[in-house]
Amino acid sequence: MLALLAGAGRAMKVQDIASAIGEDVLATLKGRRVETTRSRLMRLVKEGRVTEGPSAWFTISPVDAGDERQGDPRG
């Protein structure tokens, strides 16, 4: 998901992210797969790696040049 968002260069809807990572969003239980993807994205939001804009739109978080978190390949 991080590579997808970084490469997109724009915010993406959670449904589009789910589809792009191979989740079957057209299945009868599509809500479950989209919600699983949203849950994963929300974990990345809490870690500061992804930003949520308007409801269900996500983008990669900007990298702060002074941010040198240990173990974070972005910093």
Biopython code that builds the backbone (N, CA, C, O; Angstrom):
import numpy as np
from Bio.PDB.StructureBuilder import StructureBuilder

atoms = [
    (1, "MET", "N", (0.817, -1.176, 0.000)),
    (1, "MET", "CA", (0.000, 0.000, 0.000)),
    (1, "MET", "C", (0.871, 1.254, 0.000)),
    (1, "MET", "O", (0.543, 2.241, -0.658)),
    (2, "LEU", "N", (1.975, 1.214, 0.734)),
    (2, "LEU", "CA", (2.854, 2.381, 0.775)),
    (2, "LEU", "C", (3.449, 2.677, -0.598)),
    (2, "LEU", "O", (3.496, 3.832, -1.023)),
    (3, "ALA", "N", (3.899, 1.645, -1.282)),
    (3, "ALA", "CA", (4.470, 1.837, -2.615)),
    (3, "ALA", "C", (3.414, 2.352, -3.591)),
    (3, "ALA", "O", (3.702, 3.202, -4.434)),
    (4, "LEU", "N", (2.217, 1.846, -3.476)),
    (4, "LEU", "CA", (1.120, 2.282, -4.334)),
    (4, "LEU", "C", (0.833, 3.770, -4.120)),
    (4, "LEU", "O", (0.744, 4.534, -5.081)),
    (5, "LEU", "N", (0.691, 4.174, -2.863)),
    (5, "LEU", "CA", (0.394, 5.573, -2.558)),
    (5, "LEU", "C", (1.554, 6.493, -2.936)),
    (5, "LEU", "O", (1.334, 7.596, -3.436)),
    (6, "ALA", "N", (2.776, 6.047, -2.700)),
    (6, "ALA", "CA", (3.942, 6.865, -3.047)),
    (6, "ALA", "C", (4.020, 7.057, -4.560)),
    (6, "ALA", "O", (4.342, 8.146, -5.035)),
    (7, "GLY", "N", (3.729, 6.020, -5.299)),
    (7, "GLY", "CA", (3.781, 6.096, -6.758)),
    (7, "GLY", "C", (2.627, 6.859, -7.370)),
    (7, "GLY", "O", (2.752, 7.399, -8.470)),
    (8, "ALA", "N", (1.506, 6.911, -6.672)),
    (8, "ALA", "CA", (0.314, 7.568, -7.212)),
    (8, "ALA", "C", (0.503, 9.083, -7.271)),
    (8, "ALA", "O", (0.037, 9.732, -8.208)),
    (9, "GLY", "N", (1.174, 9.640, -6.287)),
    (9, "GLY", "CA", (1.390, 11.073, -6.265)),
    (9, "GLY", "C", (0.131, 11.883, -6.002)),
    (9, "GLY", "O", (0.105, 13.091, -6.235)),
    (10, "ARG", "N", (-0.903, 11.226, -5.521)),
    (10, "ARG", "CA", (-2.172, 11.895, -5.219)),
    (10, "ARG", "C", (-2.915, 11.059, -4.191)),
    (10, "ARG", "O", (-2.548, 9.912, -3.934)),
    (11, "ALA", "N", (-3.954, 11.627, -3.606)),
    (11, "ALA", "CA", (-4.792, 10.871, -2.674)),
    (11, "ALA", "C", (-5.600, 9.836, -3.452)),
    (11, "ALA", "O", (-5.964, 10.053, -4.607)),
    (12, "MET", "N", (-5.869, 8.722, -2.805)),
    (12, "MET", "CA", (-6.656, 7.652, -3.427)),
    (12, "MET", "C", (-7.781, 7.230, -2.495)),
    (12, "MET", "O", (-7.637, 7.258, -1.272)),
    (13, "LYS", "N", (-8.906, 6.836, -3.090)),
    (13, "LYS", "CA", (-10.022, 6.321, -2.304)),
    (13, "LYS", "C", (-9.695, 4.915, -1.825)),
    (13, "LYS", "O", (-8.993, 4.164, -2.503)),
    (14, "VAL", "N", (-10.202, 4.569, -0.664)),
    (14, "VAL", "CA", (-9.913, 3.265, -0.079)),
    (14, "VAL", "C", (-10.361, 2.133, -1.018)),
    (14, "VAL", "O", (-9.690, 1.103, -1.092)),
    (15, "GLN", "N", (-11.461, 2.302, -1.723)),
    (15, "GLN", "CA", (-11.931, 1.270, -2.660)),
    (15, "GLN", "C", (-10.930, 1.055, -3.788)),
    (15, "GLN", "O", (-10.693, -0.080, -4.201)),
    (16, "ASP", "N", (-10.339, 2.144, -4.288)),
    (16, "ASP", "CA", (-9.348, 2.036, -5.353)),
    (16, "ASP", "C", (-8.066, 1.377, -4.858)),
    (16, "ASP", "O", (-7.437, 0.607, -5.584)),
    (17, "ILE", "N", (-7.684, 1.678, -3.633)),
    (17, "ILE", "CA", (-6.494, 1.058, -3.040)),
    (17, "ILE", "C", (-6.731, -0.439, -2.879)),
    (17, "ILE", "O", (-5.870, -1.249, -3.223)),
    (18, "ALA", "N", (-7.899, -0.806, -2.355)),
    (18, "ALA", "CA", (-8.229, -2.226, -2.162)),
    (18, "ALA", "C", (-8.169, -2.970, -3.490)),
    (18, "ALA", "O", (-7.605, -4.062, -3.568)),
    (19, "SER", "N", (-8.734, -2.399, -4.506)),
    (19, "SER", "CA", (-8.722, -3.032, -5.826)),
    (19, "SER", "C", (-7.302, -3.168, -6.365)),
    (19, "SER", "O", (-6.936, -4.210, -6.910)),
    (20, "ALA", "N", (-6.500, -2.109, -6.210)),
    (20, "ALA", "CA", (-5.131, -2.106, -6.727)),
    (20, "ALA", "C", (-4.229, -3.131, -6.043)),
    (20, "ALA", "O", (-3.283, -3.628, -6.654)),
    (21, "ILE", "N", (-4.514, -3.448, -4.783)),
    (21, "ILE", "CA", (-3.674, -4.434, -4.084)),
    (21, "ILE", "C", (-4.216, -5.850, -4.235)),
    (21, "ILE", "O", (-3.704, -6.787, -3.623)),
    (22, "GLY", "N", (-5.255, -6.000, -5.055)),
    (22, "GLY", "CA", (-5.737, -7.333, -5.375)),
    (22, "GLY", "C", (-6.928, -7.828, -4.582)),
    (22, "GLY", "O", (-7.318, -8.988, -4.717)),
    (23, "GLU", "N", (-7.516, -6.975, -3.757)),
    (23, "GLU", "CA", (-8.701, -7.387, -3.012)),
    (23, "GLU", "C", (-9.877, -7.487, -3.987)),
    (23, "GLU", "O", (-9.993, -6.668, -4.899)),
    (24, "ASP", "N", (-10.729, -8.464, -3.806)),
    (24, "ASP", "CA", (-11.896, -8.647, -4.661)),
    (24, "ASP", "C", (-13.018, -7.755, -4.156)),
    (24, "ASP", "O", (-13.833, -8.173, -3.334)),
    (25, "VAL", "N", (-13.055, -6.521, -4.651)),
    (25, "VAL", "CA", (-14.052, -5.564, -4.179)),
    (25, "VAL", "C", (-15.395, -5.741, -4.871)),
    (25, "VAL", "O", (-16.361, -5.070, -4.507)),
    (26, "LEU", "N", (-15.480, -6.622, -5.853)),
    (26, "LEU", "CA", (-16.738, -6.854, -6.565)),
    (26, "LEU", "C", (-17.507, -8.041, -5.996)),
    (26, "LEU", "O", (-18.642, -8.296, -6.399)),
    (27, "ALA", "N", (-16.903, -8.760, -5.073)),
    (27, "ALA", "CA", (-17.549, -9.934, -4.481)),
    (27, "ALA", "C", (-18.704, -9.513, -3.573)),
    (27, "ALA", "O", (-18.824, -8.346, -3.200)),
    (28, "THR", "N", (-19.530, -10.457, -3.232)),
    (28, "THR", "CA", (-20.677, -10.210, -2.363)),
    (28, "THR", "C", (-20.248, -9.587, -1.047)),
    (28, "THR", "O", (-20.948, -8.731, -0.505)),
    (29, "LEU", "N", (-19.129, -10.001, -0.542)),
    (29, "LEU", "CA", (-18.641, -9.486, 0.740)),
    (29, "LEU", "C", (-17.646, -8.349, 0.541)),
    (29, "LEU", "O", (-16.728, -8.181, 1.343)),
    (30, "LYS", "N", (-17.826, -7.561, -0.532)),
    (30, "LYS", "CA", (-16.847, -6.516, -0.843)),
    (30, "LYS", "C", (-16.652, -5.539, 0.306)),
    (30, "LYS", "O", (-15.542, -5.050, 0.516)),
    (31, "GLY", "N", (-17.700, -5.250, 1.044)),
    (31, "GLY", "CA", (-17.568, -4.343, 2.174)),
    (31, "GLY", "C", (-16.540, -4.828, 3.174)),
    (31, "GLY", "O", (-15.810, -4.028, 3.760)),
    (32, "ARG", "N", (-16.480, -6.125, 3.372)),
    (32, "ARG", "CA", (-15.514, -6.707, 4.313)),
    (32, "ARG", "C", (-14.083, -6.472, 3.835)),
    (32, "ARG", "O", (-13.222, -6.119, 4.641)),
    (33, "ARG", "N", (-13.811, -6.660, 2.546)),
    (33, "ARG", "CA", (-12.459, -6.496, 2.013)),
    (33, "ARG", "C", (-12.045, -5.020, 2.029)),
    (33, "ARG", "O", (-10.894, -4.700, 2.325)),
    (34, "VAL", "N", (-12.974, -4.132, 1.712)),
    (34, "VAL", "CA", (-12.674, -2.707, 1.744)),
    (34, "VAL", "C", (-12.415, -2.266, 3.182)),
    (34, "VAL", "O", (-11.508, -1.472, 3.432)),
    (35, "GLU", "N", (-13.196, -2.768, 4.120)),
    (35, "GLU", "CA", (-12.995, -2.411, 5.526)),
    (35, "GLU", "C", (-11.681, -2.972, 6.066)),
    (35, "GLU", "O", (-11.044, -2.348, 6.915)),
    (36, "THR", "N", (-11.275, -4.138, 5.584)),
    (36, "THR", "CA", (-9.971, -4.690, 5.970)),
    (36, "THR", "C", (-8.855, -3.772, 5.481)),
    (36, "THR", "O", (-7.901, -3.494, 6.208)),
    (37, "THR", "N", (-8.984, -3.308, 4.251)),
    (37, "THR", "CA", (-7.998, -2.386, 3.695)),
    (37, "THR", "C", (-7.994, -1.083, 4.474)),
    (37, "THR", "O", (-6.927, -0.549, 4.777)),
    (38, "ARG", "N", (-9.177, -0.560, 4.805)),
    (38, "ARG", "CA", (-9.267, 0.681, 5.581)),
    (38, "ARG", "C", (-8.585, 0.503, 6.945)),
    (38, "ARG", "O", (-7.887, 1.401, 7.414)),
    (39, "SER", "N", (-8.787, -0.648, 7.569)),
    (39, "SER", "CA", (-8.171, -0.921, 8.862)),
    (39, "SER", "C", (-6.645, -0.901, 8.750)),
    (39, "SER", "O", (-5.965, -0.343, 9.611)),
    (40, "ARG", "N", (-6.116, -1.503, 7.702)),
    (40, "ARG", "CA", (-4.665, -1.506, 7.485)),
    (40, "ARG", "C", (-4.148, -0.089, 7.269)),
    (40, "ARG", "O", (-3.104, 0.291, 7.798)),
    (41, "LEU", "N", (-4.894, 0.687, 6.483)),
    (41, "LEU", "CA", (-4.498, 2.072, 6.233)),
    (41, "LEU", "C", (-4.528, 2.898, 7.513)),
    (41, "LEU", "O", (-3.655, 3.738, 7.727)),
    (42, "MET", "N", (-5.517, 2.670, 8.358)),
    (42, "MET", "CA", (-5.616, 3.416, 9.601)),
    (42, "MET", "C", (-4.435, 3.112, 10.526)),
    (42, "MET", "O", (-3.993, 3.985, 11.272)),
    (43, "ARG", "N", (-3.925, 1.881, 10.481)),
    (43, "ARG", "CA", (-2.713, 1.561, 11.244)),
    (43, "ARG", "C", (-1.529, 2.375, 10.731)),
    (43, "ARG", "O", (-0.711, 2.865, 11.511)),
    (44, "LEU", "N", (-1.450, 2.512, 9.404)),
    (44, "LEU", "CA", (-0.377, 3.307, 8.810)),
    (44, "LEU", "C", (-0.548, 4.788, 9.145)),
    (44, "LEU", "O", (0.442, 5.508, 9.279)),
    (45, "VAL", "N", (-1.788, 5.249, 9.280)),
    (45, "VAL", "CA", (-2.046, 6.630, 9.708)),
    (45, "VAL", "C", (-1.512, 6.823, 11.118)),
    (45, "VAL", "O", (-0.841, 7.818, 11.391)),
    (46, "LYS", "N", (-1.797, 5.890, 12.018)),
    (46, "LYS", "CA", (-1.326, 5.991, 13.407)),
    (46, "LYS", "C", (0.195, 5.989, 13.480)),
    (46, "LYS", "O", (0.775, 6.618, 14.365)),
    (47, "GLU", "N", (0.846, 5.285, 12.552)),
    (47, "GLU", "CA", (2.308, 5.245, 12.502)),
    (47, "GLU", "C", (2.890, 6.499, 11.853)),
    (47, "GLU", "O", (4.103, 6.707, 11.886)),
    (48, "GLY", "N", (2.039, 7.330, 11.266)),
    (48, "GLY", "CA", (2.494, 8.546, 10.613)),
    (48, "GLY", "C", (2.991, 8.358, 9.199)),
    (48, "GLY", "O", (3.591, 9.268, 8.628)),
    (49, "ARG", "N", (2.755, 7.205, 8.628)),
    (49, "ARG", "CA", (3.251, 6.917, 7.280)),
    (49, "ARG", "C", (2.250, 7.274, 6.195)),
    (49, "ARG", "O", (2.623, 7.471, 5.038)),
    (50, "VAL", "N", (0.975, 7.359, 6.571)),
    (50, "VAL", "CA", (-0.105, 7.673, 5.640)),
    (50, "VAL", "C", (-0.959, 8.754, 6.279)),
    (50, "VAL", "O", (-1.083, 8.816, 7.503)),
    (51, "THR", "N", (-1.550, 9.606, 5.447)),
    (51, "THR", "CA", (-2.430, 10.665, 5.917)),
    (51, "THR", "C", (-3.827, 10.429, 5.358)),
    (51, "THR", "O", (-3.989, 10.114, 4.179)),
    (52, "GLU", "N", (-4.836, 10.583, 6.217)),
    (52, "GLU", "CA", (-6.216, 10.482, 5.746)),
    (52, "GLU", "C", (-6.752, 11.883, 5.554)),
    (52, "GLU", "O", (-6.712, 12.708, 6.467)),
    (53, "GLY", "N", (-7.253, 12.146, 4.359)),
    (53, "GLY", "CA", (-7.871, 13.436, 4.057)),
    (53, "GLY", "C", (-9.358, 13.321, 4.289)),
    (53, "GLY", "O", (-9.795, 12.805, 5.318)),
    (54, "PRO", "N", (-10.139, 13.800, 3.337)),
    (54, "PRO", "CA", (-11.586, 13.607, 3.472)),
    (54, "PRO", "C", (-11.873, 12.118, 3.651)),
    (54, "PRO", "O", (-11.101, 11.268, 3.209)),
    (55, "SER", "N", (-12.949, 11.830, 4.282)),
    (55, "SER", "CA", (-13.289, 10.443, 4.613)),
    (55, "SER", "C", (-12.998, 9.470, 3.475)),
    (55, "SER", "O", (-13.480, 9.642, 2.355)),
    (56, "ALA", "N", (-12.216, 8.466, 3.772)),
    (56, "ALA", "CA", (-11.873, 7.359, 2.872)),
    (56, "ALA", "C", (-10.878, 7.730, 1.774)),
    (56, "ALA", "O", (-10.713, 6.964, 0.825)),
    (57, "TRP", "N", (-10.213, 8.880, 1.873)),
    (57, "TRP", "CA", (-9.158, 9.260, 0.934)),
    (57, "TRP", "C", (-7.827, 9.246, 1.683)),
    (57, "TRP", "O", (-7.697, 9.850, 2.748)),
    (58, "PHE", "N", (-6.843, 8.553, 1.116)),
    (58, "PHE", "CA", (-5.548, 8.401, 1.778)),
    (58, "PHE", "C", (-4.428, 8.807, 0.840)),
    (58, "PHE", "O", (-4.527, 8.657, -0.377)),
    (59, "THR", "N", (-3.354, 9.327, 1.434)),
    (59, "THR", "CA", (-2.165, 9.688, 0.676)),
    (59, "THR", "C", (-0.933, 9.369, 1.523)),
    (59, "THR", "O", (-1.024, 9.239, 2.744)),
    (60, "ILE", "N", (0.200, 9.248, 0.872)),
    (60, "ILE", "CA", (1.437, 8.990, 1.590)),
    (60, "ILE", "C", (1.785, 10.247, 2.388)),
    (60, "ILE", "O", (1.584, 11.359, 1.899)),
    (61, "SER", "N", (2.294, 10.090, 3.585)),
    (61, "SER", "CA", (2.676, 11.239, 4.408)),
    (61, "SER", "C", (3.948, 11.856, 3.863)),
    (61, "SER", "O", (4.840, 11.144, 3.403)),
    (62, "PRO", "N", (4.036, 13.180, 3.913)),
    (62, "PRO", "CA", (5.274, 13.824, 3.470)),
    (62, "PRO", "C", (6.414, 13.465, 4.412)),
    (62, "PRO", "O", (6.209, 13.267, 5.610)),
    (63, "VAL", "N", (7.599, 13.385, 3.863)),
    (63, "VAL", "CA", (8.782, 13.053, 4.656)),
    (63, "VAL", "C", (9.420, 14.353, 5.120)),
    (63, "VAL", "O", (9.731, 15.231, 4.316)),
    (64, "ASP", "N", (9.607, 14.459, 6.415)),
    (64, "ASP", "CA", (10.281, 15.615, 6.998)),
    (64, "ASP", "C", (11.773, 15.343, 6.956)),
    (64, "ASP", "O", (12.234, 14.328, 7.477)),
    (65, "ALA", "N", (12.519, 16.226, 6.352)),
    (65, "ALA", "CA", (13.971, 16.019, 6.206)),
    (65, "ALA", "C", (14.660, 15.815, 7.547)),
    (65, "ALA", "O", (15.686, 15.138, 7.610)),
    (66, "GLY", "N", (14.120, 16.385, 8.622)),
    (66, "GLY", "CA", (14.727, 16.232, 9.932)),
    (66, "GLY", "C", (14.242, 15.015, 10.678)),
    (66, "GLY", "O", (14.693, 14.752, 11.793)),
    (67, "ASP", "N", (13.334, 14.268, 10.088)),
    (67, "ASP", "CA", (12.758, 13.094, 10.743)),
    (67, "ASP", "C", (13.660, 11.897, 10.518)),
    (67, "ASP", "O", (13.747, 11.378, 9.406)),
    (68, "GLU", "N", (14.331, 11.459, 11.572)),
    (68, "GLU", "CA", (15.239, 10.319, 11.453)),
    (68, "GLU", "C", (14.824, 9.216, 12.405)),
    (68, "GLU", "O", (15.594, 8.801, 13.271)),
    (69, "ARG", "N", (13.583, 8.741, 12.232)),
    (69, "ARG", "CA", (13.101, 7.670, 13.099)),
    (69, "ARG", "C", (13.900, 6.403, 12.843)),
    (69, "ARG", "O", (14.098, 6.011, 11.693)),
    (70, "GLN", "N", (14.347, 5.779, 13.883)),
    (70, "GLN", "CA", (15.143, 4.573, 13.780)),
    (70, "GLN", "C", (14.333, 3.471, 13.112)),
    (70, "GLN", "O", (13.192, 3.217, 13.495)),
    (71, "GLY", "N", (14.918, 2.820, 12.118)),
    (71, "GLY", "CA", (14.269, 1.718, 11.441)),
    (71, "GLY", "C", (13.312, 2.158, 10.353)),
    (71, "GLY", "O", (12.714, 1.310, 9.691)),
    (72, "ASP", "N", (13.145, 3.459, 10.144)),
    (72, "ASP", "CA", (12.244, 3.962, 9.124)),
    (72, "ASP", "C", (13.066, 4.265, 7.877)),
    (72, "ASP", "O", (13.885, 5.184, 7.894)),
    (73, "PRO", "N", (12.865, 3.510, 6.789)),
    (73, "PRO", "CA", (13.678, 3.701, 5.587)),
    (73, "PRO", "C", (13.417, 5.045, 4.917)),
    (73, "PRO", "O", (14.196, 5.476, 4.068)),
    (74, "ARG", "N", (12.315, 5.717, 5.297)),
    (74, "ARG", "CA", (12.022, 7.018, 4.699)),
    (74, "ARG", "C", (12.861, 8.118, 5.328)),
    (74, "ARG", "O", (13.073, 9.157, 4.702)),
    (75, "GLY", "N", (13.343, 7.921, 6.545)),
    (75, "GLY", "CA", (14.004, 8.998, 7.263)),
    (75, "GLY", "C", (15.444, 8.888, 7.214)),
    (75, "GLY", "O", (16.147, 9.727, 7.777)),
]
sb = StructureBuilder()
sb.init_structure("model")
sb.init_model(0)
sb.init_chain("A")
sb.init_seg("    ")
for serial, (resi, resn, name, xyz) in enumerate(atoms, 1):
    if name == "N":
        sb.init_residue(resn, " ", resi, " ")
    sb.init_atom(name, np.array(xyz, "f"), 0.0, 1.0, " ", f" {name:<3s}", serial, name[0])
structure = sb.get_structure()
